[in-house]
Amino acid sequence: VVSLVATAGWSQSLTWLGTLGGRVSEAWGVSADGSVVVGWAYNATGYLRAFRWQNGVMEDLGTLGGGESRAYGVSADGSVVVGFAYNAAGQRRAFRWANGVMQDLGTLGGDGSWAWGVSADGSVVVGYALNAAGYGRAFRWQNGVMQDLGTLGGAWSEARGVSADGSVVVGWAYNAAGQSRAFRWQNGVMQDLGTLPGYDRSWARGVSADGSVVVGYAGNAAGQPRAFRWQNGVMQDLGTLPGYDRIWAYGVSADGSVVVGEAQNAAGAYRPFRWTAAGGMEDLNITYASLLTDGSELRVAYAISPNGRYIVGRGYNAATGRDEAFLLDTGP
């Protein structure tokens, strides 16, 4: 019996997280051990709410006085959640939630802000906020202070990911020519990561624990988005799934070796992918087909745990007939 229990403990599994009473949910972040998942879900009255899921229970994190909220990032231990929520005036505000309290992180002089990422210990939050002129600027928040990270010469920037220690921030910013470019910010300097050959735009979405590997997407010569992995000044096109020509990378493991995201074909169908140097691009529906029953399917992977074991996103749960957040345990 002991051996059976041990085997079950190490087996692969797929968990549908349900909703808050509404029709759809999405998972955008997962703790280091896979026990806590965050994202957003519709409630019974049709409003979007940020959630924190643990031990089979999806908790509504509330709002800042308005009707809706969404969560996008979580600390390594699952105790700190970040995202945005509406306040009583109907403005979107970046929040940091901990111990049941949702904190408004403020703005850069405008009336809105959005949080997308958080450091491993929950102390550094990144996202973008409107300044007094109404332009979005990437920010890094720490100890109550929201720092404007600037742009690449244009008017707008957004931060989407942060390294484990909070020192490296990634996202995208407009350059002087009005082109969006993936950036990597460190020590006050915002670096343009370039593009893939044949196109002039790129967007960064995730970064490895030490800040050395950046993932996101950039247009190819045909203007189609392609997932990239950037390291040591080189932007690598991660390829495609057979029959899928539009690819977006969203998350990366701590060591930078595993990338996840989504692919879309000409018919508009979506599939989640996992990329590794050894295995290349794989469709999670094929790799984990044994976990999908009665017509259920996975559609997008938004995040991966630091060790590369846990993947979260959204799929179709045939048992409930809903699009739901999922937690995929790929095994040790």
RODREN-494102 format. One record per residue (C-alpha): x, y, z; residue number from 1. Coordinates in nm, 4 decimals, always signed. Each point is the difference from the previous one (the first is absolute). Layout:
REM residues N
+----------+----------+----------+------+
!        u !        v !        w ! resi !
+----------+----------+----------+------+
!        X !        Y !        Z !  NUM !
...
+----------+----------+----------+------+
***
This chain:
REM residues 332
+----------+----------+----------+------+
!        u !        v !        w ! resi !
+----------+----------+----------+------+
!  +0.0000 !  +0.0000 !  +0.0000 !    1 !
!  +0.2840 !  +0.2373 !  +0.0818 !    2 !
!  +0.1503 !  -0.0434 !  -0.3452 !    3 !
!  -0.3353 !  +0.0679 !  -0.1648 !    4 !
!  -0.0444 !  +0.3208 !  +0.1952 !    5 !
!  +0.3522 !  +0.1105 !  -0.0839 !    6 !
!  -0.0593 !  -0.0689 !  -0.3684 !    7 !
!  -0.3237 !  +0.1965 !  +0.0041 !    8 !
!  +0.1785 !  +0.2863 !  +0.1675 !    9 !
!  +0.2440 !  +0.0276 !  -0.2885 !   10 !
!  -0.2499 !  -0.0516 !  -0.2789 !   11 !
!  -0.1027 !  +0.2584 !  -0.2549 !   12 !
!  -0.3357 !  +0.1688 !  +0.0521 !   13 !
!  -0.2339 !  +0.2591 !  -0.1449 !   14 !
!  -0.2199 !  +0.2040 !  +0.2348 !   15 !
!  -0.2853 !  +0.2174 !  -0.1222 !   16 !
!  -0.0339 !  +0.2910 !  +0.2416 !   17 !
!  -0.3621 !  +0.0914 !  -0.0672 !   18 !
!  -0.1358 !  +0.3559 !  +0.0148 !   19 !
!  -0.1492 !  +0.2387 !  +0.2531 !   20 !
!  -0.3482 !  -0.0894 !  -0.1175 !   21 !
!  +0.0265 !  +0.1393 !  -0.3510 !   22 !
!  +0.0875 !  -0.1421 !  -0.3391 !   23 !
!  +0.3765 !  +0.0521 !  -0.0469 !   24 !
!  +0.3261 !  +0.0043 !  +0.1961 !   25 !
!  +0.3691 !  +0.0375 !  -0.0903 !   26 !
!  +0.3153 !  -0.0778 !  +0.1997 !   27 !
!  +0.2914 !  +0.2407 !  -0.0392 !   28 !
!  +0.2393 !  -0.0880 !  +0.2796 !   29 !
!  +0.1130 !  -0.2954 !  +0.2108 !   30 !
!  +0.2061 !  -0.0271 !  +0.3182 !   31 !
!  +0.3325 !  -0.1829 !  +0.0071 !   32 !
!  -0.1469 !  -0.3238 !  +0.1398 !   33 !
!  -0.3150 !  +0.0079 !  -0.2130 !   34 !
!  -0.2314 !  +0.0282 !  +0.2995 !   35 !
!  -0.1252 !  +0.3534 !  -0.0694 !   36 !
!  -0.1423 !  +0.1237 !  -0.3315 !   37 !
!  -0.1195 !  +0.3526 !  -0.0778 !   38 !
!  -0.1976 !  +0.1521 !  -0.2840 !   39 !
!  -0.3495 !  +0.1280 !  -0.0659 !   40 !
!  -0.3462 !  -0.1501 !  -0.0252 !   41 !
!  -0.3537 !  +0.1164 !  -0.0579 !   42 !
!  -0.2258 !  -0.0056 !  +0.3043 !   43 !
!  -0.3696 !  -0.0860 !  -0.0002 !   44 !
!  -0.1004 !  +0.3578 !  -0.0736 !   45 !
!  +0.2250 !  +0.0217 !  -0.3072 !   46 !
!  +0.2860 !  +0.2037 !  +0.1441 !   47 !
!  +0.3673 !  -0.0891 !  -0.0421 !   48 !
!  +0.1796 !  -0.0574 !  +0.3286 !   49 !
!  +0.3601 !  -0.0736 !  +0.0913 !   50 !
!  +0.0332 !  -0.3402 !  +0.1645 !   51 !
!  +0.2496 !  -0.1925 !  +0.2095 !   52 !
!  -0.0475 !  -0.3769 !  -0.0159 !   53 !
!  +0.1382 !  -0.2393 !  +0.2621 !   54 !
!  -0.0993 !  -0.3469 !  +0.1197 !   55 !
!  -0.2923 !  -0.0156 !  -0.2395 !   56 !
!  -0.1491 !  +0.3309 !  +0.1137 !   57 !
!  -0.0205 !  +0.3061 !  -0.2272 !   58 !
!  +0.0007 !  +0.3168 !  +0.2079 !   59 !
!  -0.1406 !  +0.3288 !  -0.1360 !   60 !
!  +0.2581 !  +0.2670 !  +0.0896 !   61 !
!  -0.2518 !  +0.2817 !  -0.0304 !   62 !
!  +0.0579 !  +0.3453 !  -0.1508 !   63 !
!  +0.1098 !  +0.3496 !  +0.1017 !   64 !
!  -0.3592 !  +0.1175 !  +0.0201 !   65 !
!  -0.1018 !  -0.0561 !  -0.3603 !   66 !
!  -0.1559 !  -0.2951 !  -0.1791 !   67 !
!  +0.2891 !  -0.1989 !  -0.1476 !   68 !
!  +0.3561 !  -0.1184 !  +0.0566 !   69 !
!  +0.2565 !  -0.2305 !  -0.1618 !   70 !
!  +0.3108 !  -0.1707 !  +0.1380 !   71 !
!  +0.3078 !  -0.0595 !  -0.2155 !   72 !
!  +0.2901 !  -0.0809 !  +0.2300 !   73 !
!  +0.0817 !  -0.1830 !  +0.3237 !   74 !
!  +0.3012 !  -0.0208 !  +0.2295 !   75 !
!  +0.1990 !  -0.3230 !  +0.0249 !   76 !
!  -0.1705 !  -0.1061 !  +0.3240 !   77 !
!  -0.3473 !  +0.0977 !  -0.1231 !   78 !
!  -0.0621 !  +0.2598 !  +0.2703 !   79 !
!  +0.0152 !  +0.3155 !  -0.2139 !   80 !
!  -0.2224 !  +0.0570 !  -0.3047 !   81 !
!  +0.0144 !  +0.2906 !  -0.2463 !   82 !
!  -0.2293 !  +0.1266 !  -0.2739 !   83 !
!  -0.2463 !  +0.2824 !  -0.0485 !   84 !
!  -0.3384 !  +0.0896 !  +0.1431 !   85 !
!  -0.2505 !  +0.2749 !  -0.0500 !   86 !
!  -0.0395 !  +0.2562 !  +0.2754 !   87 !
!  -0.3246 !  +0.1711 !  +0.0978 !   88 !
!  +0.0604 !  +0.2694 !  -0.2631 !   89 !
!  +0.0162 !  -0.2636 !  -0.2736 !   90 !
!  +0.3753 !  +0.0348 !  -0.0510 !   91 !
!  +0.2286 !  -0.2991 !  -0.0489 !   92 !
!  +0.2694 !  -0.0197 !  +0.2651 !   93 !
!  +0.2943 !  -0.2342 !  +0.0454 !   94 !
!  -0.0359 !  -0.2015 !  +0.3197 !   95 !
!  +0.2145 !  -0.2084 !  +0.2300 !   96 !
!  -0.2028 !  -0.2461 !  +0.2081 !   97 !
!  +0.1368 !  -0.1652 !  +0.3142 !   98 !
!  -0.1619 !  -0.1385 !  +0.3161 !   99 !
!  -0.3464 !  +0.0790 !  -0.1254 !  100 !
!  +0.0734 !  +0.3673 !  -0.0678 !  101 !
!  +0.0013 !  +0.1508 !  -0.3523 !  102 !
!  +0.2339 !  +0.2996 !  -0.0175 !  103 !
!  -0.0369 !  +0.2711 !  -0.2684 !  104 !
!  +0.3517 !  +0.0660 !  -0.1358 !  105 !
!  -0.0915 !  +0.3400 !  -0.1434 !  106 !
!  +0.0965 !  +0.1495 !  -0.3363 !  107 !
!  +0.2666 !  +0.2192 !  -0.1575 !  108 !
!  -0.2216 !  +0.3076 !  +0.0027 !  109 !
!  -0.2827 !  -0.1283 !  -0.2196 !  110 !
!  -0.3127 !  -0.1899 !  +0.0936 !  111 !
!  +0.0844 !  -0.3621 !  -0.0822 !  112 !
!  +0.2558 !  -0.2752 !  +0.0625 !  113 !
!  +0.0377 !  -0.3744 !  -0.0615 !  114 !
!  +0.2303 !  -0.2520 !  +0.1752 !  115 !
!  +0.1295 !  -0.2973 !  -0.1976 !  116 !
!  +0.2878 !  -0.1539 !  +0.1912 !  117 !
!  +0.1470 !  -0.0430 !  +0.3472 !  118 !
!  +0.3374 !  -0.1035 !  +0.1370 !  119 !
!  +0.0467 !  -0.3356 !  +0.1701 !  120 !
!  -0.0337 !  +0.1464 !  +0.3507 !  121 !
!  -0.2933 !  +0.2237 !  -0.0942 !  122 !
!  +0.1784 !  +0.3280 !  +0.0780 !  123 !
!  +0.0444 !  +0.1329 !  -0.3549 !  124 !
!  -0.2959 !  +0.0519 !  -0.2344 !  125 !
!  +0.0196 !  +0.0967 !  -0.3679 !  126 !
!  -0.2564 !  +0.1151 !  -0.2525 !  127 !
!  -0.0981 !  +0.3268 !  -0.1604 !  128 !
!  -0.1724 !  +0.3152 !  +0.1158 !  129 !
!  -0.1293 !  +0.3147 !  -0.1615 !  130 !
!  +0.1955 !  +0.3196 !  +0.0523 !  131 !
!  -0.1447 !  +0.3500 !  +0.0232 !  132 !
!  +0.0039 !  +0.0291 !  -0.3793 !  133 !
!  -0.2083 !  -0.3165 !  -0.0322 !  134 !
!  +0.2795 !  -0.2194 !  -0.1375 !  135 !
!  +0.0734 !  -0.3467 !  +0.1319 !  136 !
!  +0.3410 !  -0.0538 !  +0.1549 !  137 !
!  +0.1621 !  -0.3190 !  +0.1219 !  138 !
!  +0.0432 !  +0.0111 !  +0.3768 !  139 !
!  +0.1897 !  -0.1803 !  +0.2716 !  140 !
!  -0.1630 !  +0.0315 !  +0.3429 !  141 !
!  +0.1780 !  -0.0701 !  +0.3269 !  142 !
!  -0.0505 !  +0.1181 !  +0.3593 !  143 !
!  -0.2875 !  +0.2267 !  -0.0995 !  144 !
!  +0.1907 !  +0.1761 !  -0.2783 !  145 !
!  -0.1028 !  -0.0346 !  -0.3673 !  146 !
!  +0.2961 !  +0.0614 !  -0.2323 !  147 !
!  -0.0527 !  +0.1044 !  -0.3638 !  148 !
!  +0.2350 !  -0.2151 !  -0.2111 !  149 !
!  -0.0215 !  +0.2271 !  -0.3025 !  150 !
!  -0.0282 !  -0.0990 !  -0.3669 !  151 !
!  +0.2218 !  -0.0710 !  -0.2990 !  152 !
!  -0.0583 !  +0.3474 !  -0.1404 !  153 !
!  -0.3739 !  -0.0234 !  -0.0572 !  154 !
!  -0.2983 !  +0.0903 !  +0.2153 !  155 !
!  -0.1113 !  -0.3337 !  +0.1475 !  156 !
!  +0.1456 !  -0.2993 !  +0.1848 !  157 !
!  -0.1322 !  -0.2989 !  +0.1957 !  158 !
!  +0.1790 !  -0.2403 !  +0.2359 !  159 !
!  -0.1196 !  -0.3600 !  -0.0088 !  160 !
!  +0.2577 !  -0.2070 !  +0.1880 !  161 !
!  +0.2617 !  +0.0246 !  +0.2751 !  162 !
!  +0.2946 !  -0.2119 !  +0.1112 !  163 !
!  -0.0129 !  -0.1950 !  +0.3262 !  164 !
!  +0.1880 !  +0.2667 !  +0.1963 !  165 !
!  -0.1852 !  +0.2898 !  -0.1632 !  166 !
!  +0.3078 !  +0.1558 !  -0.1617 !  167 !
!  -0.0787 !  -0.0771 !  -0.3656 !  168 !
!  -0.3247 !  +0.1111 !  -0.1649 !  169 !
!  -0.1243 !  -0.0933 !  -0.3472 !  170 !
!  -0.2825 !  +0.1216 !  -0.2207 !  171 !
!  -0.0428 !  +0.2162 !  -0.3050 !  172 !
!  +0.0387 !  +0.3665 !  -0.0851 !  173 !
!  -0.0368 !  +0.2249 !  -0.3006 !  174 !
!  +0.3167 !  +0.1292 !  -0.1612 !  175 !
!  +0.0352 !  +0.3399 !  -0.1641 !  176 !
!  -0.1369 !  -0.1432 !  -0.3255 !  177 !
!  -0.3189 !  -0.1124 !  +0.1748 !  178 !
!  +0.0866 !  -0.3703 !  -0.0189 !  179 !
!  -0.0636 !  -0.2270 !  +0.2993 !  180 !
!  +0.3161 !  -0.1733 !  +0.1155 !  181 !
!  +0.0654 !  -0.2605 !  +0.2650 !  182 !
!  +0.2165 !  +0.1443 !  +0.2763 !  183 !
!  +0.2127 !  -0.1221 !  +0.2870 !  184 !
!  +0.0501 !  +0.2560 !  +0.2786 !  185 !
!  +0.2759 !  -0.0206 !  +0.2603 !  186 !
!  +0.1805 !  +0.2565 !  +0.2155 !  187 !
!  -0.1930 !  +0.2867 !  -0.1554 !  188 !
!  +0.0757 !  -0.0969 !  -0.3593 !  189 !
!  -0.2699 !  -0.1175 !  -0.2441 !  190 !
!  +0.1473 !  -0.2241 !  -0.2710 !  191 !
!  -0.1726 !  -0.0512 !  -0.3375 !  192 !
!  +0.0100 !  -0.3765 !  -0.0654 !  193 !
!  -0.0522 !  +0.0388 !  -0.3732 !  194 !
!  -0.2297 !  -0.2035 !  -0.2228 !  195 !
!  -0.0076 !  -0.3094 !  -0.2163 !  196 !
!  +0.1292 !  +0.0395 !  -0.3586 !  197 !
!  -0.2414 !  +0.1682 !  -0.2371 !  198 !
!  -0.2151 !  +0.1922 !  +0.2442 !  199 !
!  +0.0294 !  +0.3008 !  +0.2301 !  200 !
!  -0.2025 !  -0.0813 !  +0.3125 !  201 !
!  +0.0353 !  -0.2224 !  +0.3076 !  202 !
!  -0.1535 !  -0.0476 !  +0.3452 !  203 !
!  +0.1527 !  -0.1641 !  +0.3112 !  204 !
!  -0.2215 !  -0.1894 !  +0.2428 !  205 !
!  +0.2176 !  -0.2100 !  +0.2313 !  206 !
!  +0.3489 !  -0.0210 !  +0.1488 !  207 !
!  +0.2100 !  -0.2677 !  +0.1682 !  208 !
!  +0.0797 !  +0.0129 !  +0.3726 !  209 !
!  +0.3397 !  +0.1627 !  -0.0506 !  210 !
!  -0.1216 !  +0.2342 !  -0.2747 !  211 !
!  +0.2257 !  -0.1405 !  -0.2718 !  212 !
!  -0.2678 !  -0.1637 !  -0.2169 !  213 !
!  -0.2974 !  +0.1949 !  -0.1376 !  214 !
!  -0.2985 !  -0.1447 !  -0.1874 !  215 !
!  -0.2792 !  +0.1586 !  -0.1985 !  216 !
!  -0.1000 !  +0.0405 !  -0.3611 !  217 !
!  +0.1049 !  +0.1956 !  -0.3069 !  218 !
!  -0.1299 !  +0.0320 !  -0.3514 !  219 !
!  +0.1602 !  -0.1982 !  -0.2798 !  220 !
!  +0.0400 !  +0.1186 !  -0.3595 !  221 !
!  -0.3692 !  -0.0759 !  -0.0631 !  222 !
!  -0.1025 !  +0.2038 !  +0.3033 !  223 !
!  -0.1122 !  -0.3083 !  +0.1930 !  224 !
!  +0.0886 !  -0.0235 !  +0.3707 !  225 !
!  +0.2710 !  -0.2528 !  +0.0824 !  226 !
!  +0.1135 !  -0.1068 !  +0.3443 !  227 !
!  +0.3561 !  +0.0955 !  +0.0847 !  228 !
!  +0.2583 !  -0.0816 !  +0.2624 !  229 !
!  +0.2677 !  +0.2660 !  +0.0494 !  230 !
!  +0.3352 !  -0.0657 !  +0.1639 !  231 !
!  +0.3425 !  +0.1632 !  -0.0246 !  232 !
!  -0.1208 !  +0.2481 !  -0.2582 !  233 !
!  -0.1491 !  -0.2609 !  -0.2326 !  234 !
!  -0.3753 !  -0.0275 !  -0.0705 !  235 !
!  -0.0909 !  -0.3566 !  -0.0985 !  236 !
!  -0.3190 !  -0.0883 !  -0.1922 !  237 !
!  -0.1437 !  -0.3033 !  +0.1822 !  238 !
!  -0.1804 !  -0.1327 !  -0.3071 !  239 !
!  -0.3612 !  -0.1113 !  -0.0267 !  240 !
!  -0.2350 !  -0.2905 !  +0.0547 !  241 !
!  -0.0970 !  -0.1861 !  -0.3210 !  242 !
!  -0.2792 !  +0.1974 !  -0.1658 !  243 !
!  +0.0282 !  +0.2912 !  +0.2427 !  244 !
!  +0.1633 !  +0.3199 !  -0.1250 !  245 !
!  -0.0665 !  +0.2518 !  +0.2805 !  246 !
!  +0.1929 !  -0.0651 !  +0.3210 !  247 !
!  +0.0212 !  +0.1977 !  +0.3258 !  248 !
!  +0.2358 !  -0.0817 !  +0.2904 !  249 !
!  -0.1192 !  +0.1055 !  +0.3459 !  250 !
!  +0.1931 !  -0.1853 !  +0.2694 !  251 !
!  +0.3418 !  -0.1487 !  +0.0691 !  252 !
!  +0.1482 !  -0.2235 !  +0.2685 !  253 !
!  +0.2503 !  +0.1308 !  +0.2539 !  254 !
!  +0.3022 !  -0.1281 !  -0.1916 !  255 !
!  -0.1339 !  +0.1205 !  -0.3358 !  256 !
!  -0.0134 !  -0.3476 !  -0.1532 !  257 !
!  -0.3780 !  -0.0487 !  -0.0272 !  258 !
!  -0.2336 !  +0.2444 !  -0.1774 !  259 !
!  -0.3811 !  -0.0113 !  -0.0169 !  260 !
!  -0.2618 !  +0.1907 !  -0.1953 !  261 !
!  -0.2656 !  -0.0394 !  -0.2668 !  262 !
!  -0.0290 !  -0.0633 !  -0.3730 !  263 !
!  -0.2796 !  +0.0901 !  -0.2427 !  264 !
!  -0.0746 !  -0.1409 !  -0.3444 !  265 !
!  -0.1697 !  +0.1619 !  -0.2984 !  266 !
!  -0.3385 !  -0.1321 !  +0.1139 !  267 !
!  +0.0358 !  +0.1797 !  +0.3335 !  268 !
!  +0.0550 !  -0.3100 !  +0.2128 !  269 !
!  +0.2370 !  +0.0350 !  +0.2968 !  270 !
!  +0.2415 !  -0.2491 !  +0.1522 !  271 !
!  +0.2411 !  +0.0306 !  +0.2943 !  272 !
!  +0.3651 !  -0.0763 !  -0.0618 !  273 !
!  +0.3051 !  -0.0911 !  +0.2034 !  274 !
!  +0.3442 !  +0.0564 !  -0.1489 !  275 !
!  +0.3301 !  -0.1508 !  +0.1107 !  276 !
!  +0.3348 !  +0.0006 !  -0.1759 !  277 !
!  -0.0015 !  -0.3791 !  -0.0155 !  278 !
!  -0.3638 !  -0.0575 !  -0.0960 !  279 !
!  -0.0775 !  +0.3149 !  -0.1922 !  280 !
!  -0.3630 !  +0.1127 !  -0.0222 !  281 !
!  -0.2670 !  -0.2417 !  +0.1253 !  282 !
!  -0.3804 !  +0.0163 !  +0.0267 !  283 !
!  -0.0978 !  -0.0663 !  +0.3617 !  284 !
!  -0.3234 !  -0.1610 !  -0.1205 !  285 !
!  +0.2039 !  -0.2685 !  -0.1732 !  286 !
!  +0.2614 !  -0.0478 !  +0.2707 !  287 !
!  -0.2625 !  -0.0318 !  +0.2738 !  288 !
!  -0.2834 !  -0.1498 !  -0.2033 !  289 !
!  -0.0516 !  -0.2704 !  +0.2639 !  290 !
!  -0.1112 !  +0.2679 !  +0.2492 !  291 !
!  -0.2621 !  +0.1492 !  -0.2331 !  292 !
!  -0.3368 !  -0.1757 !  -0.0021 !  293 !
!  -0.3319 !  +0.0275 !  -0.1830 !  294 !
!  +0.1063 !  +0.2775 !  -0.2344 !  295 !
!  +0.1784 !  +0.2233 !  +0.2480 !  296 !
!  +0.2940 !  +0.1968 !  -0.1401 !  297 !
!  +0.2653 !  +0.2464 !  +0.1084 !  298 !
!  +0.0137 !  +0.3288 !  -0.1898 !  299 !
!  +0.2594 !  +0.2337 !  +0.1470 !  300 !
!  +0.2868 !  -0.0232 !  +0.2512 !  301 !
!  +0.0680 !  +0.3296 !  +0.1778 !  302 !
!  +0.2522 !  -0.0956 !  +0.2662 !  303 !
!  +0.2365 !  -0.2708 !  +0.1189 !  304 !
!  +0.1410 !  -0.0619 !  +0.3467 !  305 !
!  +0.3690 !  +0.0795 !  +0.0620 !  306 !
!  +0.0964 !  -0.3688 !  -0.0129 !  307 !
!  -0.1909 !  -0.0529 !  -0.3247 !  308 !
!  -0.2335 !  -0.2589 !  +0.1501 !  309 !
!  -0.3318 !  +0.1865 !  +0.0291 !  310 !
!  -0.1745 !  +0.1729 !  -0.2915 !  311 !
!  -0.3143 !  +0.2121 !  +0.0252 !  312 !
!  -0.2315 !  +0.1602 !  -0.2520 !  313 !
!  -0.3460 !  -0.0459 !  -0.1507 !  314 !
!  -0.1709 !  -0.2902 !  -0.1719 !  315 !
!  -0.3391 !  -0.1493 !  -0.0773 !  316 !
!  -0.1363 !  -0.2248 !  +0.2737 !  317 !
!  -0.2463 !  -0.2317 !  -0.1757 !  318 !
!  -0.1415 !  -0.1181 !  +0.3335 !  319 !
!  -0.1336 !  +0.3472 !  +0.0786 !  320 !
!  -0.0254 !  +0.1365 !  -0.3535 !  321 !
!  +0.2049 !  +0.3042 !  +0.1028 !  322 !
!  +0.3318 !  +0.1634 !  -0.0791 !  323 !
!  +0.1880 !  -0.0402 !  +0.3270 !  324 !
!  +0.3336 !  +0.0631 !  +0.1623 !  325 !
!  +0.2170 !  -0.3111 !  +0.0263 !  326 !
!  +0.2965 !  -0.1209 !  +0.2014 !  327 !
!  +0.2141 !  -0.2566 !  -0.1813 !  328 !
!  +0.2501 !  -0.1986 !  +0.2067 !  329 !
!  +0.2467 !  -0.1426 !  -0.2511 !  330 !
!  +0.1679 !  -0.2172 !  +0.2617 !  331 !
!  +0.3464 !  +0.0163 !  +0.1551 !  332 !
+----------+----------+----------+------+
***
